[in-house]
C-alpha cells in the first residue's frame, strides 16, 4: 500500500477546538492535524456569510478607483475593459463589464484571441483609439496589466488613463498607470493577497455599489465610554467607507483633566460621532469633563434595532458576548470593537434594504468569483472558501447564472449536488477551452448574453472546443514523451523542459502541468506562435519553487512574462530557443527544491463502526477542496469485504466493493483496479484501506461512498 503518515496532535488542542467551536471530536482532530488551530483560520471552515469576507475599501487605492470610474460614468467617457483569456480573465471581464454597462457607461471589452499574446497590447490600444474616433479616455485591465510597462506608457502618450487591476506577482518595474490595484502589491493594504483577478473585479464592483450609499466617503468616528472601577475608558475608532483608519484609547478619572488637555478634540475634529446609547455616553462624558462640553453625537442604537431587532435593549457589554465575529478572536472582544462590528453589519444591511438589487447581483457575480478561484488554483483558505461556498450554494439552489447553467446542462450535472470537484474537473476545463483554442471571446459572450438561443449556440461551440482541446493535449503528450524523459535527466532531475512546434499553443499550460506531475519537478512546455516568429510557453511549478522568480532571473530575455508562484507564461524570439534551453539547464544546477516527501497525509484513522453516512457532515465542513486544502484521506484497517463486482461502460475495468461496517454496508469504488479482483482480494477478505469519502448520485438520490486510493490485504488476516 502507498506510504502514508498520520500526524499526532496534542489532545488538549483537539479538546480546545471541540469546546470553543462546538465541532465534533473528529472534525476538531482533523483541523488540528492540518494545523488549522487559530480562530481566524477556523472561521472560514465554519462560516459562509459574506460578512466574514474582507471589505473592498481595505485596498489602499480603492477610493481612487471608484472616483475615476465614477467620473467616467458622469462624464460619459468611452471606456475599454481588457482582460486575460483564461477563466479568471473571462470571469473578471464579465463581472466588471456587466456592472458598468448596467450603469449606462459607453464601454467595450476585449481579450486576446487567436494568436494574440498575453496582456494589454499596442494593437488593442490602437484599435480602441480607432473605434472611439480618438475619444477613448480610459482603459481598465482585469487579471492582467501589472507587467505591461510599455503598453501603459503608450496609452498615456495618447491621453488615455489606465487602471490596472490584477493579482499576479508585481515585477520590479511597474507600469506608470493612473491607478494600480493588486493584492500582491506591498502597499495594497489588503489583508489577503491570494485572491483571483475575478475577486479583485468583484471588490471593485462592490465598492462602486457601496458608493451609492449615504455612508460612502463619510468620516465617521465610533465613540464609547466604558465605566471601570473608579475611572472611565474612552475608546474611539475612526473609519471611512467602513474601514478603520485610526484609533484612540485613553483612561480618565472624573475631573482629572480638562478635555482641552487631551488629544480627544483633535481626534474628533471633522468627524461624525456615532455612539451606542447616547444618554449614557453623554452622562459619562459629563462626569469625566464636566457639563459644559457639548458633544454632537448620533445615537446609532435606535437605527440598528430597527434593522436588527434581536439587538434591542442590549448594551455593548452584552452584545460583545453574542458576536459571531468575536467568537473567532484569540482574546476577549472589547466593547468598541463590538460596536465597530455592529456598525459594519448595520451598514451592509442598510445597503441591502435600500438597494435590494445589489445583493442579487452580487450573488450572481460570486458564482464567477468562486469558479475563478478554483480555475486559477487559488488556495482554498481565507475568503476564497466563502467565495466558492456561495458559488456552489447558488448553483445547488437552482439560482445558477445564465451561461453557466447552459454548460452544466450539457455535462449531466443538473439535479446533482455540485461540488468544487465537479467545477474543477468538468465545468472549468470546458469554460477554459475557448481561451486555449483562441476563442476566449466565446466564453465572455456566453456569460454576458441575455439571448437564450445565443447562449445555447455558444455553449455547444464551447463543448466542441473542449473536445478539440483534449485531442491537442493527447497529441502534445505524444510529441514530447521521449523528450521529456531525456530532458528530465539532462536538466539535473531538477527541471523538465520540452519544446516542439507541433504543440498547440493553447495547451502548453496543461502539458507543463502533466509533466510536472509525472516528474515532480518544475516543468516548461514551449511551442511557436502561429506565424512561427515567436516562442511561447508555460511553466508550472511545485515543491516551493517560485516560477516568476525563475523567469525573472533571465533578465530582459523575454518579450513578456509573468504569473504566479506556481504558474507563469512567457514569450521570446524563436531564434533564442537554444539559448533559453541552455540557460535553463545551467540554472537548474543550483535549484533548491522543497521536500519531495510522497507520503500521503492521513486525516483520521476510523474504526469500522465510525464509517457511517454522517461522515458526509465532516466532508461538508472541509469543502470546498482545492489548493492548500486537499480531499480528506481516511485510513481503516481490517475492513471486511462483503461483496465485489467489476464495472465499466466499455469494459469491466473498475472494482466496486461493498464493506461490512457493522450497522452500515458501505460501497467503495476502486477506479482502474479491476484486475485485482480475485488476484489480490476476495469476498470475505479483510483489507486495510486509504480512501476519500465522495458522493454517488442516482435518480436524484445522493449517498456517500468510498473513493479508494489504495488497499491491501490486512497483515493479520
FENMOJO-V771556 format. One record per residue. N is the residue number from 1. SS is DSSP state (hx for helix, st for strand, lp for the rest). Layout:
<<N & SS> <N & SS>>
This chain:
<<1 & lp> <2 & lp> <3 & lp> <4 & st> <5 & st> <6 & lp> <7 & lp> <8 & lp> <9 & lp> <10 & lp> <11 & hx> <12 & hx> <13 & hx> <14 & hx> <15 & hx> <16 & hx> <17 & hx> <18 & hx> <19 & hx> <20 & hx> <21 & hx> <22 & lp> <23 & lp> <24 & lp> <25 & hx> <26 & hx> <27 & hx> <28 & hx> <29 & hx> <30 & hx> <31 & hx> <32 & hx> <33 & hx> <34 & lp> <35 & lp> <36 & lp> <37 & lp> <38 & lp> <39 & hx> <40 & hx> <41 & hx> <42 & hx> <43 & hx> <44 & hx> <45 & hx> <46 & hx> <47 & lp> <48 & lp> <49 & lp> <50 & hx> <51 & hx> <52 & hx> <53 & lp> <54 & lp> <55 & lp> <56 & hx> <57 & hx> <58 & hx> <59 & lp> <60 & lp> <61 & lp> <62 & hx> <63 & hx> <64 & hx> <65 & hx> <66 & hx> <67 & hx> <68 & hx> <69 & hx> <70 & hx> <71 & hx> <72 & hx> <73 & hx> <74 & hx> <75 & lp> <76 & lp> <77 & lp> <78 & st> <79 & st> <80 & st> <81 & st> <82 & st> <83 & st> <84 & lp> <85 & lp> <86 & lp> <87 & hx> <88 & hx> <89 & hx> <90 & hx> <91 & hx> <92 & hx> <93 & hx> <94 & hx> <95 & hx> <96 & hx> <97 & hx> <98 & hx> <99 & hx> <100 & hx> <101 & hx> <102 & hx> <103 & lp> <104 & lp> <105 & lp> <106 & st> <107 & st> <108 & st> <109 & st> <110 & st> <111 & st> <112 & lp> <113 & lp> <114 & lp> <115 & lp> <116 & lp> <117 & lp> <118 & lp> <119 & lp> <120 & lp> <121 & lp> <122 & hx> <123 & hx> <124 & hx> <125 & hx> <126 & hx> <127 & hx> <128 & hx> <129 & hx> <130 & hx> <131 & hx> <132 & lp> <133 & lp> <134 & lp> <135 & lp> <136 & st> <137 & st> <138 & st> <139 & st> <140 & st> <141 & st> <142 & st> <143 & lp> <144 & lp> <145 & lp> <146 & lp> <147 & lp> <148 & lp> <149 & hx> <150 & hx> <151 & hx> <152 & hx> <153 & hx> <154 & hx> <155 & hx> <156 & hx> <157 & hx> <158 & lp> <159 & lp> <160 & lp> <161 & st> <162 & st> <163 & st> <164 & st> <165 & st> <166 & st> <167 & lp> <168 & lp> <169 & lp> <170 & lp> <171 & lp> <172 & lp> <173 & lp> <174 & lp> <175 & lp> <176 & lp> <177 & lp> <178 & lp> <179 & st> <180 & st> <181 & st> <182 & st> <183 & lp> <184 & lp> <185 & lp> <186 & lp> <187 & lp> <188 & lp> <189 & lp> <190 & lp> <191 & lp> <192 & lp> <193 & lp> <194 & lp> <195 & lp> <196 & lp> <197 & hx> <198 & hx> <199 & hx> <200 & hx> <201 & hx> <202 & hx> <203 & hx> <204 & hx> <205 & hx> <206 & hx> <207 & hx> <208 & hx> <209 & hx> <210 & hx> <211 & lp> <212 & lp> <213 & lp> <214 & lp> <215 & lp> <216 & lp> <217 & lp> <218 & lp> <219 & st> <220 & st> <221 & st> <222 & st> <223 & st> <224 & st> <225 & st> <226 & st> <227 & st> <228 & lp> <229 & lp> <230 & lp> <231 & lp> <232 & st> <233 & st> <234 & st> <235 & st> <236 & st> <237 & st> <238 & st> <239 & st> <240 & st> <241 & lp> <242 & lp> <243 & st> <244 & st> <245 & st> <246 & st> <247 & st> <248 & st> <249 & st> <250 & st> <251 & st> <252 & st> <253 & lp> <254 & lp> <255 & lp> <256 & lp> <257 & lp> <258 & lp> <259 & hx> <260 & hx> <261 & hx> <262 & lp> <263 & lp> <264 & hx> <265 & hx> <266 & hx> <267 & hx> <268 & hx> <269 & lp> <270 & lp> <271 & lp> <272 & st> <273 & st> <274 & st> <275 & st> <276 & lp> <277 & lp> <278 & hx> <279 & hx> <280 & hx> <281 & hx> <282 & hx> <283 & hx> <284 & hx> <285 & hx> <286 & hx> <287 & hx> <288 & hx> <289 & hx> <290 & lp> <291 & lp> <292 & lp> <293 & lp> <294 & lp> <295 & lp> <296 & lp> <297 & st> <298 & st> <299 & st> <300 & lp> <301 & hx> <302 & hx> <303 & hx> <304 & hx> <305 & hx> <306 & hx> <307 & hx> <308 & lp> <309 & hx> <310 & hx> <311 & hx> <312 & lp> <313 & lp> <314 & lp> <315 & lp> <316 & hx> <317 & hx> <318 & hx> <319 & hx> <320 & hx> <321 & lp> <322 & lp> <323 & lp> <324 & lp> <325 & lp> <326 & hx> <327 & hx> <328 & hx> <329 & lp> <330 & lp> <331 & lp> <332 & lp> <333 & lp> <334 & lp> <335 & hx> <336 & hx> <337 & hx> <338 & hx> <339 & hx> <340 & hx> <341 & hx> <342 & hx> <343 & hx> <344 & hx> <345 & hx> <346 & hx> <347 & hx> <348 & hx> <349 & hx> <350 & hx> <351 & hx> <352 & hx> <353 & hx> <354 & hx> <355 & lp> <356 & hx> <357 & hx> <358 & hx> <359 & hx> <360 & hx> <361 & hx> <362 & hx> <363 & hx> <364 & hx> <365 & hx> <366 & hx> <367 & hx> <368 & hx> <369 & hx> <370 & hx> <371 & hx> <372 & hx> <373 & hx> <374 & hx> <375 & hx> <376 & lp> <377 & lp> <378 & lp> <379 & lp> <380 & lp> <381 & lp> <382 & lp> <383 & hx> <384 & hx> <385 & hx> <386 & hx> <387 & hx> <388 & hx> <389 & hx> <390 & hx> <391 & hx> <392 & hx> <393 & hx> <394 & hx> <395 & hx> <396 & hx> <397 & lp> <398 & lp> <399 & lp> <400 & lp> <401 & lp> <402 & lp> <403 & lp> <404 & hx> <405 & hx> <406 & hx> <407 & hx> <408 & hx> <409 & hx> <410 & lp> <411 & lp> <412 & lp> <413 & lp> <414 & lp> <415 & lp> <416 & lp> <417 & lp> <418 & lp> <419 & lp> <420 & hx> <421 & hx> <422 & hx> <423 & hx> <424 & hx> <425 & hx> <426 & hx> <427 & hx> <428 & hx> <429 & hx> <430 & hx> <431 & hx> <432 & hx> <433 & hx> <434 & hx> <435 & hx> <436 & hx> <437 & lp> <438 & lp> <439 & lp> <440 & hx> <441 & hx> <442 & hx> <443 & hx> <444 & hx> <445 & hx> <446 & hx> <447 & hx> <448 & hx> <449 & lp> <450 & lp> <451 & lp> <452 & hx> <453 & hx> <454 & hx> <455 & hx> <456 & hx> <457 & hx> <458 & hx> <459 & hx> <460 & hx> <461 & hx> <462 & hx> <463 & hx> <464 & hx> <465 & hx> <466 & hx> <467 & hx> <468 & hx> <469 & hx> <470 & hx> <471 & hx> <472 & hx> <473 & hx> <474 & hx> <475 & hx> <476 & hx> <477 & hx> <478 & hx> <479 & hx> <480 & hx> <481 & hx> <482 & hx> <483 & hx> <484 & hx> <485 & hx> <486 & hx> <487 & hx> <488 & hx> <489 & hx> <490 & hx> <491 & lp> <492 & lp> <493 & lp> <494 & lp> <495 & st> <496 & st> <497 & st> <498 & st> <499 & st> <500 & lp> <501 & lp> <502 & lp> <503 & lp> <504 & lp> <505 & hx> <506 & hx> <507 & hx> <508 & hx> <509 & hx> <510 & hx> <511 & hx> <512 & hx> <513 & hx> <514 & hx> <515 & hx> <516 & hx> <517 & hx> <518 & hx> <519 & hx> <520 & lp> <521 & lp> <522 & st> <523 & st> <524 & st> <525 & st> <526 & st> <527 & st> <528 & st> <529 & lp> <530 & lp> <531 & lp> <532 & lp> <533 & lp> <534 & st> <535 & st> <536 & st> <537 & st> <538 & st> <539 & st> <540 & st> <541 & lp> <542 & lp> <543 & lp> <544 & lp> <545 & lp> <546 & lp> <547 & hx> <548 & hx> <549 & hx> <550 & hx> <551 & hx> <552 & hx> <553 & lp> <554 & lp> <555 & lp> <556 & lp> <557 & lp> <558 & lp> <559 & lp> <560 & st> <561 & st> <562 & st> <563 & st> <564 & lp> <565 & lp> <566 & lp> <567 & st> <568 & st> <569 & st> <570 & st> <571 & st> <572 & st> <573 & st> <574 & hx> <575 & hx> <576 & hx> <577 & hx> <578 & hx> <579 & hx> <580 & hx> <581 & hx> <582 & hx> <583 & hx> <584 & hx> <585 & hx> <586 & hx> <587 & hx> <588 & hx> <589 & lp> <590 & lp> <591 & lp> <592 & lp> <593 & lp> <594 & lp> <595 & lp> <596 & lp> <597 & lp> <598 & lp> <599 & lp> <600 & st> <601 & st> <602 & lp> <603 & lp> <604 & st> <605 & st> <606 & lp> <607 & lp> <608 & hx> <609 & hx> <610 & hx> <611 & lp> <612 & lp> <613 & lp> <614 & lp> <615 & hx> <616 & hx> <617 & hx> <618 & hx> <619 & hx> <620 & hx> <621 & hx> <622 & hx> <623 & lp> <624 & lp> <625 & lp> <626 & st> <627 & lp> <628 & lp> <629 & st> <630 & lp> <631 & lp> <632 & lp> <633 & lp> <634 & st> <635 & st> <636 & st> <637 & st> <638 & st> <639 & st> <640 & st> <641 & st> <642 & st> <643 & st> <644 & st> <645 & st> <646 & st> <647 & st> <648 & lp> <649 & lp> <650 & lp> <651 & lp> <652 & lp> <653 & lp> <654 & st> <655 & st> <656 & st> <657 & st> <658 & st> <659 & st> <660 & st> <661 & st> <662 & lp> <663 & lp> <664 & st> <665 & st> <666 & st> <667 & st> <668 & st> <669 & st> <670 & st> <671 & lp> <672 & lp> <673 & lp> <674 & hx> <675 & hx> <676 & hx> <677 & st> <678 & lp> <679 & lp> <680 & lp> <681 & st> <682 & lp> <683 & lp> <684 & lp> <685 & lp> <686 & st> <687 & st> <688 & st> <689 & st> <690 & st> <691 & st> <692 & st> <693 & st> <694 & st> <695 & st> <696 & st> <697 & st> <698 & st> <699 & lp> <700 & lp> <701 & st> <702 & st> <703 & st> <704 & st> <705 & st> <706 & st> <707 & st> <708 & st> <709 & st> <710 & st> <711 & st> <712 & st> <713 & st> <714 & lp> <715 & lp> <716 & lp> <717 & lp>>
